Amino acid sequence: MRIRDYCASDFEAVKAIHDATEIDYRLPDLSSPLFLVTKVLVDDAGVVRACGGLYLQCETYLWLDRTNWASPGDKLAAVQALDGVVMHAAWLRGIECAVLWLPPGMERFGRRLVEDLGFVQDRPDWISFSKRLGA
C-alpha cells in the first residue's frame, strides 16, 4: 500500500467507492482548489482503495452585545447587515461554504439562522467533530 496525491484519473475509482457507501451526500468536486489536500491510498496493484481530503470552509462566529442597546428587530437587522458583508468578503476570497455550530440553549436562534440569515441545518442526525492540527 502507498499514499499519493489524488489525480483526475482517480475520479471514477473514488466515485465508485463513494457511491458504494450509500451515504446521502453528493460527491464534491475533488478538483476544486478549495480541496487543500487530496490523497489516495492505492494497493500494490495500483487500485485506489481510499481517498481523503481537506476542504476549505469558514467557521462562522458572532459576538453580539446582549444589552438593551437596540430593539430585537434592530439587533436582527444589524446581524443581517453584518452577515451580508462578512459572507460577501469570504466569497470574494473564494470561499464557497460557511459552517456554524450552534451551542446548546441557543435553539431559538437556530430559527433566525434559517429564516433570516439563509443558513440550512446540515444533516440533523450527524454529529460534528473537530481536530486541532499541529504540535
N, C-alpha and C positions, 0 to 999 in steps of 0.2 A: 504494500500500500504506500502511496505517496500523496502529498497535498501540493497542488499547484494553483496558479491563477486561473480563474474562470475565463473561457473564451467563447465567442459566439457559436462555435461548432459544438459546444456542450449543451446548448439550449434544449434540444429535443430530449436528451437524456434527463436533464433536470426537470423538464416539463412532465415527462413520464413519471418520475419519482413524485413530483408534486401532485399530479392527477391521482396517483395510486393512494395517496393519503386520505382522499375524500374529505379534506377539511374545507370548510365553507369560506374560502377567500381566494381571490384571483391571484394568479402568479404575477408578481410585479415585473416590471421591465428591468431585467438584470443588466442591460447595457446602459442604464441611466447613470449619469455622472454622480447622482446622489448616492449610489452604492459606492461608498468609500473603499470597501474591501469586499471582494467576492472570490471565494476559493472553492475548489472541488477536491474531493478525495477520490482517487482512482485506484482500482485494484491492479494487480500485476499484469493483467491482460489489457489494461488501459480503459476499462469500463468505469464510467462515473457512478459511484455508489452513494455519494452525499455531496451536498453543496451548502455552504454557509456564507452569509454576507452581513454587512452592516450598512444600513440605510440611514442617511442623514435626515433627521427630523428636528423640530424645535420643541422643547418642553415649554409650555405656557405657564406664566406666573402672573398673578395680580395681587397687588397690595392696595387696599382701599381703606381710607380713613373711615371708621365706623361711627364717628361723632356726628352731631346734627349740623354739619356744615352745608348740607343741601337736602332737599326733599328726596324721598326714594326714587321718584321719577327722574329728577335731575341727576342723581347719582348714576342711575341706569344709563341716561344719555351720555354722561361723562365716560362711563365704562365702554359704551358702544363707540364713542369717538376715539378713545384710546386704542381699543381693539382694532378698529379700522386702520389706523395709522401704523400700529405695530405689525399687523399681519401684512399690510402692503409693503412695508420695509423689508420684511423677511422674504416675501415673494420676489421683490426686486433683486434679492441676493441669491435667488434660485431655489429657495425652499418651497416644497410643494405640500408639506403636511406639518401641522402643529398639533401636538398632543397635550392633554391636560389630565391630571389626576385630581379628582375632587375628593377632599378629605371627608371622613365620616362626620355627620352632623351638618353638612352643607348641601344636603339633597335638594332643598328648595331652590338653591342657586342653580342646580343642575337644569331645572326647567328654564331658567333665564338663558343658560348657555345654549340650549337648543332653540328656544323660541325667539330670542332677541339677539343672539350673537352668532348663530349659524353653525354651532358645533353639532355633531351627531354622537350618540352613545355607541362606542365601539364594543361589539361582542360582549354583551352584558354578562354572560356566564364565564367569560375568560378572566383569569387572574393576572394582574400586572406584576412583573418582576423587573428589577433593575440591577445593574452591576457596575461598580466603580472600577475604572481601569487605571493601571499604573502600579507603582510600588506598593 
